[in-house]
Amino acid sequence: MPKNPKAGPIVEPKHTVGFLLRLLQHTVRQAMDDALRKQGVELSFAAVVALFGLRFEPGVTGAKLARRAFVSAQTMNSVLRHLELDGLIDRRPHPDSRRADSWSLTEAGLVELERAHSVGSSVFTKMLASFDAAEVTALSDYLRRCIHALGGGDDLGLPLELRASREAPPAARSRRVTASRTPASTARGT
């Protein structure tokens, strides 16, 4: 059988992790949009992320909300204008920048966020149904460590409990210590 000259080397599992994470993000976003629509919550995923961000950091700029929602500043500006027209958020001049607006939730926005949160919780419950509590904790820890390894997370304005730890968790430290103390002859099985 002739070789395909354009075919590259077989991809190692560690290189597929990024693809799987992107696929998961896309799948979660689609599932959220579908679930929101089925429950009559007329919000996009970006709008939910914006409301969530405003819940934890009132007065934040649209640019910061855009980074959190993984959309362009222009897209977030459109989302914010629609949320404002629907009475879910208020706009004021930003105290530190004449060029930026400061956004905050209204009571109606908080109610809609709670509805969206309920729908989102059902999506995540379904996603994690095959995991036990220890596995969910481990998965969360692994994802935080990936974020930390790449130097991210702090600028997303996440609540502290969702941010990546600056120190490796005890399990990771003990694995490194154990691995570094293993004699070479033991590792080779001689």
C-alpha positions as semicolon CSV with decimal commas, in nm:
position;residue;x (nm);y (nm);z (nm)
1;M;0,000;0,000;0,000
2;P;0,152;0,335;-0,102
3;K;0,232;0,586;0,166
4;N;0,052;0,919;0,169
5;P;0,331;1,179;0,146
6;K;0,107;1,440;0,307
7;A;0,021;1,226;0,609
8;G;0,207;1,335;0,918
9;P;0,308;1,131;1,220
10;I;0,042;0,968;1,433
11;V;-0,082;1,216;1,691
12;E;0,007;1,124;2,047
13;P;-0,277;1,130;2,304
14;K;-0,123;1,426;2,488
15;H;-0,161;1,632;2,171
16;T;-0,533;1,555;2,138
17;V;-0,616;1,710;2,477
18;G;-0,637;2,060;2,327
19;F;-0,872;1,937;2,056
20;L;-1,088;1,759;2,315
21;L;-1,104;2,072;2,532
22;R;-1,210;2,282;2,232
23;L;-1,468;2,021;2,133
24;L;-1,601;2,015;2,490
25;Q;-1,626;2,395;2,498
26;H;-1,815;2,394;2,169
27;T;-2,044;2,110;2,281
28;V;-2,121;2,279;2,614
29;R;-2,201;2,603;2,437
30;Q;-2,437;2,426;2,195
31;A;-2,602;2,230;2,475
32;M;-2,649;2,550;2,678
33;D;-2,797;2,739;2,383
34;D;-3,035;2,449;2,309
35;A;-3,139;2,408;2,673
36;L;-3,192;2,783;2,720
37;R;-3,409;2,798;2,409
38;K;-3,615;2,491;2,515
39;Q;-3,679;2,647;2,857
40;G;-3,784;2,979;2,706
41;V;-3,481;3,170;2,833
42;E;-3,414;3,413;2,549
43;L;-3,042;3,456;2,618
44;S;-2,737;3,351;2,421
45;F;-2,440;3,182;2,585
46;A;-2,247;3,512;2,561
47;A;-2,535;3,695;2,732
48;V;-2,540;3,440;3,016
49;V;-2,163;3,478;3,060
50;A;-2,204;3,856;3,064
51;L;-2,478;3,841;3,330
52;F;-2,271;3,593;3,533
53;G;-1,968;3,823;3,512
54;L;-2,174;4,122;3,621
55;R;-2,311;3,925;3,916
56;F;-1,960;3,876;4,051
57;E;-1,804;4,200;3,934
58;P;-2,053;4,485;3,899
59;G;-1,916;4,777;3,701
60;V;-1,689;4,572;3,479
61;T;-1,617;4,688;3,124
62;G;-1,751;4,527;2,810
63;A;-1,398;4,442;2,696
64;K;-1,339;4,231;3,005
65;L;-1,676;4,059;2,964
66;A;-1,585;3,982;2,601
67;R;-1,265;3,806;2,709
68;R;-1,460;3,598;2,961
69;A;-1,720;3,497;2,701
70;F;-1,456;3,422;2,434
71;V;-1,615;3,666;2,189
72;S;-1,493;3,983;2,021
73;A;-1,542;4,320;2,188
74;Q;-1,780;4,414;1,905
75;T;-1,994;4,105;1,966
76;M;-2,005;4,172;2,339
77;N;-2,099;4,534;2,274
78;S;-2,398;4,410;2,074
79;V;-2,490;4,161;2,352
80;L;-2,470;4,435;2,615
81;R;-2,685;4,675;2,411
82;H;-2,955;4,407;2,377
83;L;-2,938;4,325;2,749
84;E;-2,971;4,697;2,824
85;L;-3,272;4,733;2,590
86;D;-3,434;4,434;2,764
87;G;-3,384;4,604;3,102
88;L;-3,149;4,333;3,233
89;I;-2,846;4,559;3,282
90;D;-2,769;4,928;3,341
91;R;-2,495;5,133;3,180
92;R;-2,301;5,416;3,340
93;P;-1,980;5,595;3,248
94;H;-1,679;5,398;3,373
95;P;-1,510;5,582;3,664
96;D;-1,157;5,514;3,532
97;S;-1,205;5,557;3,158
98;R;-1,403;5,812;2,960
99;R;-1,404;5,572;2,663
100;A;-1,551;5,273;2,848
101;D;-1,889;5,201;2,996
102;S;-1,954;5,042;3,333
103;W;-2,224;4,774;3,341
104;S;-2,430;4,630;3,626
105;L;-2,722;4,391;3,671
106;T;-3,074;4,511;3,732
107;E;-3,321;4,315;3,946
108;A;-3,474;4,178;3,625
109;G;-3,126;4,076;3,510
110;L;-3,065;3,890;3,834
111;V;-3,395;3,703;3,793
112;E;-3,305;3,608;3,435
113;L;-2,956;3,502;3,542
114;E;-3,109;3,273;3,806
115;R;-3,332;3,116;3,538
116;A;-3,031;3,067;3,310
117;H;-2,826;2,927;3,599
118;S;-3,093;2,666;3,664
119;V;-3,085;2,560;3,299
120;G;-2,704;2,559;3,299
121;S;-2,693;2,347;3,612
122;S;-2,901;2,082;3,437
123;V;-2,659;2,082;3,140
124;F;-2,358;2,037;3,367
125;T;-2,534;1,774;3,576
126;K;-2,598;1,577;3,257
127;M;-2,238;1,625;3,141
128;L;-2,091;1,504;3,471
129;A;-2,346;1,227;3,541
130;S;-2,097;0,947;3,474
131;F;-1,843;1,090;3,723
132;D;-1,843;1,034;4,097
133;A;-1,769;1,325;4,333
134;A;-1,397;1,244;4,355
135;E;-1,368;1,237;3,976
136;V;-1,543;1,574;3,942
137;T;-1,303;1,720;4,199
138;A;-1,006;1,567;4,017
139;L;-1,126;1,694;3,678
140;S;-1,169;2,045;3,819
141;D;-0,821;2,025;3,968
142;Y;-0,667;1,904;3,640
143;L;-0,831;2,185;3,444
144;R;-0,718;2,449;3,696
145;R;-0,362;2,314;3,674
146;C;-0,371;2,333;3,293
147;I;-0,490;2,694;3,316
148;H;-0,221;2,775;3,571
149;A;0,052;2,605;3,365
150;L;-0,028;2,838;3,076
151;G;-0,040;3,144;3,302
152;G;-0,412;3,208;3,264
153;G;-0,719;3,248;3,474
154;D;-0,649;3,551;3,689
155;D;-0,749;3,803;3,424
156;L;-1,083;3,637;3,359
157;G;-1,234;3,778;3,678
158;L;-1,338;3,438;3,806
159;P;-1,452;3,398;4,164
160;L;-1,155;3,295;4,379
161;E;-1,278;2,936;4,420
162;L;-1,268;2,890;4,042
163;R;-0,921;3,033;3,986
164;A;-0,617;2,817;3,933
165;S;-0,411;2,758;4,244
166;R;-0,063;2,911;4,243
167;E;0,070;2,597;4,405
168;A;0,042;2,243;4,277
169;P;-0,209;2,039;4,478
170;P;-0,067;1,795;4,738
171;A;-0,132;1,491;4,516
172;A;0,073;1,641;4,233
173;R;0,357;1,738;4,469
174;S;0,373;1,388;4,616
175;R;0,381;1,227;4,268
176;R;0,677;1,444;4,171
177;V;0,861;1,367;4,493
178;T;0,795;0,994;4,459
179;A;0,902;0,994;4,096
180;S;1,223;1,184;4,169
181;R;1,321;0,943;4,450
182;T;1,268;0,629;4,243
183;P;1,606;0,466;4,171
184;A;1,681;0,415;3,804
185;S;1,727;0,039;3,854
186;T;1,377;0,013;4,008
187;A;1,226;0,209;3,722
188;R;1,390;-0,033;3,472
189;G;1,273;-0,334;3,671
190;T;1,628;-0,470;3,734
